[in-house]
Amino acid sequence: MKVYTASYNFPQGFLWGIRPGKNLFSDSEIYAYLFELKKNNIQAVSIQIPWADFEPLKNNYDEKRIDDIRLLLTRIHNQNIEPVIILDIGDVPQWQNLEKQSKKNNFIEDRYNFSVHLINSLVTYANFFVLSLSYKSITSSRQMQIELQTHKEIRDYLHSLSENKFAGTAIPSIASIKRGGGFRNLFERIQMTEIKSIQTDFLAIHADTSSFGEIQSVFGEKRIPLLFFSKDLKGIAPNDKAEKIMDKLYDIWQIYQKGWPLIGLFSEIEMNVSSEEKTLYANSCKNNAFEISTENQNLPDKWVRFLKD
């Protein structure tokens, strides 16, 4: 029986990362969790920092939480894992209701001040900072323009501290937009010309809802390094999860083959349980490639196509 085999290699330095599905600040769990990541060849982990949690009162930052982040980042570095900081500045804290004037100005100064404070506190612990956009920006071209300008100013500040640090913009998951229509149609619908001229070190895009063709249609020939974030797999049937991961790895590999620079892929696969998708992802991390090898003569058409590439 014929054995079909194929190997798809990723660029050197590609970050095979994890988006933790749980809080990482518990002392009783962090070491075990990081051990599992290291054992499974995971090279990066994303750390979410919600603005509301770290600035509960206006201009009053929770320094204890920031200290906890520093300790966490130190532990991550000790395992030779790359931390990626996600500054969740899309949703403003509760004190917004008392700040009518700031609300009129879209909290531009507040977003900037919070981000700069966290960057100053964590810049020696991380190389990648991801700035989130609000969901309001997805439906308002003006709001998108305002927030992207703020992101540029934050990025410029980070670069003034170090040329070896990178700040990117995270596009909200299209799957969470009820009106839907796909990645390309979303931008066409609201005429998002700002996103085409975005000044950022990279874009973080939810790979679950975007393909290379859709990304290329938005950005044309402009090459922006793409840091892909993949949603969790909880809503997918167990027997389909590995195939879903394989499909996405192939999509991202195609982007690389077309000459687009890549930074990494972050998934929410659980590393402390035994599963086919975990084994597939861990092996891909180890080899910096994903492989197909099968004797199945009744492969779906897409897999036959993959193997013939």
Contacts in CASP RR format, 6 or more apart in sequence:
PFRMAT RR
TARGET T0000
AUTHOR 0000-0000-0000
METHOD contacts of the structure
MODEL  1
MKVYTASYNFPQGFLWGIRPGKNLFSDSEIYAYLFELKKNNIQAVSIQIP
WADFEPLKNNYDEKRIDDIRLLLTRIHNQNIEPVIILDIGDVPQWQNLEK
QSKKNNFIEDRYNFSVHLINSLVTYANFFVLSLSYKSITSSRQMQIELQT
HKEIRDYLHSLSENKFAGTAIPSIASIKRGGGFRNLFERIQMTEIKSIQT
DFLAIHADTSSFGEIQSVFGEKRIPLLFFSKDLKGIAPNDKAEKIMDKLY
DIWQIYQKGWPLIGLFSEIEMNVSSEEKTLYANSCKNNAFEISTENQNLP
DKWVRFLKD
1 295 0 8 1.000
1 297 0 8 1.000
2 295 0 8 1.000
2 297 0 8 1.000
3 293 0 8 1.000
3 294 0 8 1.000
3 295 0 8 1.000
4 292 0 8 1.000
4 293 0 8 1.000
4 294 0 8 1.000
4 295 0 8 1.000
4 296 0 8 1.000
4 299 0 8 1.000
4 304 0 8 1.000
4 307 0 8 1.000
5 291 0 8 1.000
5 292 0 8 1.000
5 293 0 8 1.000
5 307 0 8 1.000
6 291 0 8 1.000
6 292 0 8 1.000
6 293 0 8 1.000
6 306 0 8 1.000
6 307 0 8 1.000
6 309 0 8 1.000
7 287 0 8 1.000
7 289 0 8 1.000
7 290 0 8 1.000
7 291 0 8 1.000
7 292 0 8 1.000
8 249 0 8 1.000
8 250 0 8 1.000
8 253 0 8 1.000
8 289 0 8 1.000
8 290 0 8 1.000
8 291 0 8 1.000
9 288 0 8 1.000
9 289 0 8 1.000
10 252 0 8 1.000
10 253 0 8 1.000
10 256 0 8 1.000
10 262 0 8 1.000
10 288 0 8 1.000
10 289 0 8 1.000
11 256 0 8 1.000
11 261 0 8 1.000
11 262 0 8 1.000
12 288 0 8 1.000
13 288 0 8 1.000
14 262 0 8 1.000
14 263 0 8 1.000
14 264 0 8 1.000
14 265 0 8 1.000
14 288 0 8 1.000
15 43 0 8 1.000
15 44 0 8 1.000
15 82 0 8 1.000
15 84 0 8 1.000
15 227 0 8 1.000
15 263 0 8 1.000
15 264 0 8 1.000
15 265 0 8 1.000
15 266 0 8 1.000
16 41 0 8 1.000
16 42 0 8 1.000
16 43 0 8 1.000
16 44 0 8 1.000
16 264 0 8 1.000
16 265 0 8 1.000
16 281 0 8 1.000
16 284 0 8 1.000
16 285 0 8 1.000
16 288 0 8 1.000
17 42 0 8 1.000
17 43 0 8 1.000
17 44 0 8 1.000
17 45 0 8 1.000
17 46 0 8 1.000
17 264 0 8 1.000
17 265 0 8 1.000
17 266 0 8 1.000
17 267 0 8 1.000
17 285 0 8 1.000
18 37 0 8 1.000
18 42 0 8 1.000
18 44 0 8 1.000
18 45 0 8 1.000
18 46 0 8 1.000
18 266 0 8 1.000
18 267 0 8 1.000
18 268 0 8 1.000
18 269 0 8 1.000
18 271 0 8 1.000
19 45 0 8 1.000
19 46 0 8 1.000
19 229 0 8 1.000
19 230 0 8 1.000
19 232 0 8 1.000
19 266 0 8 1.000
19 267 0 8 1.000
19 268 0 8 1.000
20 33 0 8 1.000
20 45 0 8 1.000
20 46 0 8 1.000
20 268 0 8 1.000
21 232 0 8 1.000
21 268 0 8 1.000
21 270 0 8 1.000
22 29 0 8 1.000
24 30 0 8 1.000
24 33 0 8 1.000
24 45 0 8 1.000
24 47 0 8 1.000
24 72 0 8 1.000
25 68 0 8 1.000
25 72 0 8 1.000
30 72 0 8 1.000
30 75 0 8 1.000
31 75 0 8 1.000
32 272 0 8 1.000
33 271 0 8 1.000
33 272 0 8 1.000
34 75 0 8 1.000
34 76 0 8 1.000
34 79 0 8 1.000
34 81 0 8 1.000
35 79 0 8 1.000
36 271 0 8 1.000
36 272 0 8 1.000
37 45 0 8 1.000
37 79 0 8 1.000
37 81 0 8 1.000
37 271 0 8 1.000
38 79 0 8 1.000
38 80 0 8 1.000
38 81 0 8 1.000
39 271 0 8 1.000
40 271 0 8 1.000
40 278 0 8 1.000
40 281 0 8 1.000
40 282 0 8 1.000
40 285 0 8 1.000
41 282 0 8 1.000
41 285 0 8 1.000
41 286 0 8 1.000
42 81 0 8 1.000
42 271 0 8 1.000
42 282 0 8 1.000
42 285 0 8 1.000
43 81 0 8 1.000
43 82 0 8 1.000
43 285 0 8 1.000
44 81 0 8 1.000
44 82 0 8 1.000
44 83 0 8 1.000
44 84 0 8 1.000
44 264 0 8 1.000
44 266 0 8 1.000
45 76 0 8 1.000
45 81 0 8 1.000
45 82 0 8 1.000
45 83 0 8 1.000
45 84 0 8 1.000
46 83 0 8 1.000
46 84 0 8 1.000
46 85 0 8 1.000
46 86 0 8 1.000
46 130 0 8 1.000
46 229 0 8 1.000
46 266 0 8 1.000
47 69 0 8 1.000
47 72 0 8 1.000
47 73 0 8 1.000
47 83 0 8 1.000
47 84 0 8 1.000
47 85 0 8 1.000
47 86 0 8 1.000
47 126 0 8 1.000
48 86 0 8 1.000
48 88 0 8 1.000
49 69 0 8 1.000
49 85 0 8 1.000
49 86 0 8 1.000
49 87 0 8 1.000
49 88 0 8 1.000
49 118 0 8 1.000
50 88 0 8 1.000
50 91 0 8 1.000
51 87 0 8 1.000
51 88 0 8 1.000
51 89 0 8 1.000
51 90 0 8 1.000
51 91 0 8 1.000
51 92 0 8 1.000
51 93 0 8 1.000
51 111 0 8 1.000
51 114 0 8 1.000
52 91 0 8 1.000
52 92 0 8 1.000
52 93 0 8 1.000
52 94 0 8 1.000
53 62 0 8 1.000
53 65 0 8 1.000
54 61 0 8 1.000
54 62 0 8 1.000
54 65 0 8 1.000
54 66 0 8 1.000
54 114 0 8 1.000
54 118 0 8 1.000
55 61 0 8 1.000
55 62 0 8 1.000
55 93 0 8 1.000
55 114 0 8 1.000
56 62 0 8 1.000
56 93 0 8 1.000
56 94 0 8 1.000
56 95 0 8 1.000
57 95 0 8 1.000
58 93 0 8 1.000
58 95 0 8 1.000
58 98 0 8 1.000
58 99 0 8 1.000
58 110 0 8 1.000
59 113 0 8 1.000
61 114 0 8 1.000
61 117 0 8 1.000
66 118 0 8 1.000
66 121 0 8 1.000
66 122 0 8 1.000
69 121 0 8 1.000
69 122 0 8 1.000
69 125 0 8 1.000
70 121 0 8 1.000
70 122 0 8 1.000
70 125 0 8 1.000
73 83 0 8 1.000
73 122 0 8 1.000
73 125 0 8 1.000
73 126 0 8 1.000
74 125 0 8 1.000
76 82 0 8 1.000
76 83 0 8 1.000
77 83 0 8 1.000
77 125 0 8 1.000
82 127 0 8 1.000
82 128 0 8 1.000
83 125 0 8 1.000
83 126 0 8 1.000
83 128 0 8 1.000
84 126 0 8 1.000
84 128 0 8 1.000
84 129 0 8 1.000
84 130 0 8 1.000
84 227 0 8 1.000
84 266 0 8 1.000
85 118 0 8 1.000
85 122 0 8 1.000
85 126 0 8 1.000
85 128 0 8 1.000
85 129 0 8 1.000
85 130 0 8 1.000
86 130 0 8 1.000
86 132 0 8 1.000
86 170 0 8 1.000
87 114 0 8 1.000
87 115 0 8 1.000
87 118 0 8 1.000
87 129 0 8 1.000
87 130 0 8 1.000
87 131 0 8 1.000
87 132 0 8 1.000
88 132 0 8 1.000
89 111 0 8 1.000
89 114 0 8 1.000
89 115 0 8 1.000
89 131 0 8 1.000
89 132 0 8 1.000
90 111 0 8 1.000
90 132 0 8 1.000
90 133 0 8 1.000
90 134 0 8 1.000
90 135 0 8 1.000
90 147 0 8 1.000
91 134 0 8 1.000
92 107 0 8 1.000
92 110 0 8 1.000
92 111 0 8 1.000
96 102 0 8 1.000
96 103 0 8 1.000
96 107 0 8 1.000
99 107 0 8 1.000
99 110 0 8 1.000
102 109 0 8 1.000
102 110 0 8 1.000
106 143 0 8 1.000
106 146 0 8 1.000
106 147 0 8 1.000
108 146 0 8 1.000
108 150 0 8 1.000
111 147 0 8 1.000
111 150 0 8 1.000
112 150 0 8 1.000
112 153 0 8 1.000
112 154 0 8 1.000
115 131 0 8 1.000
115 154 0 8 1.000
116 154 0 8 1.000
116 157 0 8 1.000
119 129 0 8 1.000
119 154 0 8 1.000
119 157 0 8 1.000
119 158 0 8 1.000
119 161 0 8 1.000
120 161 0 8 1.000
123 158 0 8 1.000
123 161 0 8 1.000
123 162 0 8 1.000
123 165 0 8 1.000
126 165 0 8 1.000
127 164 0 8 1.000
127 165 0 8 1.000
127 166 0 8 1.000
128 165 0 8 1.000
128 166 0 8 1.000
128 168 0 8 1.000
128 227 0 8 1.000
128 263 0 8 1.000
129 158 0 8 1.000
129 165 0 8 1.000
129 166 0 8 1.000
129 167 0 8 1.000
129 168 0 8 1.000
130 167 0 8 1.000
130 168 0 8 1.000
130 169 0 8 1.000
130 170 0 8 1.000
130 204 0 8 1.000
130 227 0 8 1.000
131 151 0 8 1.000
131 154 0 8 1.000
131 155 0 8 1.000
131 167 0 8 1.000
131 168 0 8 1.000
131 169 0 8 1.000
131 170 0 8 1.000
132 169 0 8 1.000
132 170 0 8 1.000
132 172 0 8 1.000
133 144 0 8 1.000
133 147 0 8 1.000
133 148 0 8 1.000
133 151 0 8 1.000
133 169 0 8 1.000
133 170 0 8 1.000
133 171 0 8 1.000
133 172 0 8 1.000
134 143 0 8 1.000
134 147 0 8 1.000
134 172 0 8 1.000
135 172 0 8 1.000
135 176 0 8 1.000
135 177 0 8 1.000
136 143 0 8 1.000
137 143 0 8 1.000
137 144 0 8 1.000
137 146 0 8 1.000
137 147 0 8 1.000
137 172 0 8 1.000
138 144 0 8 1.000
138 172 0 8 1.000
138 177 0 8 1.000
138 186 0 8 1.000
138 190 0 8 1.000
139 190 0 8 1.000
140 190 0 8 1.000
141 190 0 8 1.000
141 191 0 8 1.000
141 192 0 8 1.000
141 193 0 8 1.000
141 194 0 8 1.000
144 190 0 8 1.000
144 192 0 8 1.000
144 194 0 8 1.000
144 195 0 8 1.000
145 194 0 8 1.000
148 169 0 8 1.000
148 194 0 8 1.000
148 195 0 8 1.000
148 198 0 8 1.000
148 199 0 8 1.000
148 200 0 8 1.000
151 167 0 8 1.000
151 168 0 8 1.000
151 169 0 8 1.000
151 200 0 8 1.000
152 199 0 8 1.000
152 200 0 8 1.000
154 167 0 8 1.000
155 167 0 8 1.000
155 168 0 8 1.000
155 199 0 8 1.000
155 200 0 8 1.000
155 201 0 8 1.000
158 165 0 8 1.000
158 166 0 8 1.000
158 167 0 8 1.000
159 165 0 8 1.000
159 167 0 8 1.000
166 201 0 8 1.000
166 202 0 8 1.000
167 200 0 8 1.000
167 201 0 8 1.000
168 200 0 8 1.000
168 201 0 8 1.000
168 202 0 8 1.000
168 203 0 8 1.000
168 204 0 8 1.000
168 227 0 8 1.000
169 198 0 8 1.000
169 200 0 8 1.000
169 202 0 8 1.000
169 203 0 8 1.000
169 204 0 8 1.000
170 203 0 8 1.000
170 204 0 8 1.000
170 205 0 8 1.000
170 229 0 8 1.000
171 195 0 8 1.000
171 203 0 8 1.000
171 204 0 8 1.000
171 205 0 8 1.000
171 206 0 8 1.000
172 206 0 8 1.000
173 206 0 8 1.000
173 208 0 8 1.000
173 209 0 8 1.000
173 231 0 8 1.000
174 180 0 8 1.000
174 181 0 8 1.000
174 182 0 8 1.000
174 183 0 8 1.000
174 186 0 8 1.000
174 206 0 8 1.000
174 209 0 8 1.000
174 210 0 8 1.000
175 206 0 8 1.000
175 208 0 8 1.000
175 209 0 8 1.000
175 231 0 8 1.000
177 186 0 8 1.000
180 186 0 8 1.000
181 189 0 8 1.000
182 209 0 8 1.000
182 210 0 8 1.000
182 214 0 8 1.000
183 205 0 8 1.000
183 209 0 8 1.000
183 210 0 8 1.000
183 211 0 8 1.000
183 214 0 8 1.000
183 215 0 8 1.000
183 218 0 8 1.000
184 213 0 8 1.000
184 214 0 8 1.000
184 217 0 8 1.000
184 218 0 8 1.000
186 192 0 8 1.000
187 195 0 8 1.000
187 218 0 8 1.000
192 218 0 8 1.000
195 218 0 8 1.000
196 218 0 8 1.000
196 219 0 8 1.000
196 220 0 8 1.000
196 222 0 8 1.000
198 224 0 8 1.000
200 224 0 8 1.000
201 225 0 8 1.000
202 224 0 8 1.000
202 225 0 8 1.000
202 226 0 8 1.000
202 227 0 8 1.000
202 263 0 8 1.000
203 224 0 8 1.000
203 225 0 8 1.000
203 226 0 8 1.000
203 227 0 8 1.000
204 226 0 8 1.000
204 227 0 8 1.000
204 228 0 8 1.000
204 229 0 8 1.000
205 215 0 8 1.000
205 226 0 8 1.000
205 227 0 8 1.000
205 228 0 8 1.000
205 229 0 8 1.000
206 228 0 8 1.000
206 229 0 8 1.000
206 230 0 8 1.000
206 231 0 8 1.000
207 228 0 8 1.000
207 229 0 8 1.000
207 230 0 8 1.000
207 248 0 8 1.000
207 251 0 8 1.000
207 252 0 8 1.000
207 265 0 8 1.000
208 230 0 8 1.000
208 231 0 8 1.000
208 248 0 8 1.000
211 251 0 8 1.000
212 251 0 8 1.000
212 254 0 8 1.000
212 255 0 8 1.000
212 258 0 8 1.000
212 260 0 8 1.000
215 226 0 8 1.000
215 255 0 8 1.000
215 260 0 8 1.000
216 258 0 8 1.000
223 259 0 8 1.000
223 260 0 8 1.000
223 261 0 8 1.000
224 261 0 8 1.000
225 261 0 8 1.000
225 262 0 8 1.000
225 263 0 8 1.000
226 255 0 8 1.000
226 260 0 8 1.000
226 261 0 8 1.000
226 262 0 8 1.000
226 263 0 8 1.000
227 262 0 8 1.000
227 263 0 8 1.000
227 264 0 8 1.000
227 266 0 8 1.000
228 252 0 8 1.000
228 262 0 8 1.000
228 263 0 8 1.000
228 264 0 8 1.000
228 265 0 8 1.000
228 266 0 8 1.000
229 266 0 8 1.000
230 248 0 8 1.000
230 265 0 8 1.000
230 266 0 8 1.000
230 267 0 8 1.000
230 268 0 8 1.000
231 268 0 8 1.000
232 267 0 8 1.000
232 268 0 8 1.000
233 241 0 8 1.000
233 244 0 8 1.000
233 245 0 8 1.000
233 267 0 8 1.000
233 268 0 8 1.000
233 269 0 8 1.000
233 277 0 8 1.000
236 244 0 8 1.000
238 275 0 8 1.000
241 275 0 8 1.000
241 276 0 8 1.000
241 277 0 8 1.000
242 275 0 8 1.000
242 276 0 8 1.000
242 277 0 8 1.000
242 280 0 8 1.000
244 277 0 8 1.000
245 267 0 8 1.000
245 269 0 8 1.000
245 277 0 8 1.000
245 280 0 8 1.000
245 281 0 8 1.000
246 280 0 8 1.000
246 290 0 8 1.000
246 292 0 8 1.000
247 302 0 8 1.000
248 265 0 8 1.000
249 265 0 8 1.000
249 284 0 8 1.000
249 290 0 8 1.000
250 290 0 8 1.000
250 306 0 8 1.000
252 262 0 8 1.000
252 265 0 8 1.000
253 290 0 8 1.000
255 262 0 8 1.000
256 262 0 8 1.000
267 281 0 8 1.000
269 275 0 8 1.000
269 277 0 8 1.000
269 278 0 8 1.000
269 281 0 8 1.000
270 278 0 8 1.000
271 278 0 8 1.000
271 282 0 8 1.000
280 290 0 8 1.000
283 290 0 8 1.000
283 291 0 8 1.000
284 290 0 8 1.000
292 303 0 8 1.000
292 306 0 8 1.000
292 307 0 8 1.000
294 303 0 8 1.000
299 307 0 8 1.000
END
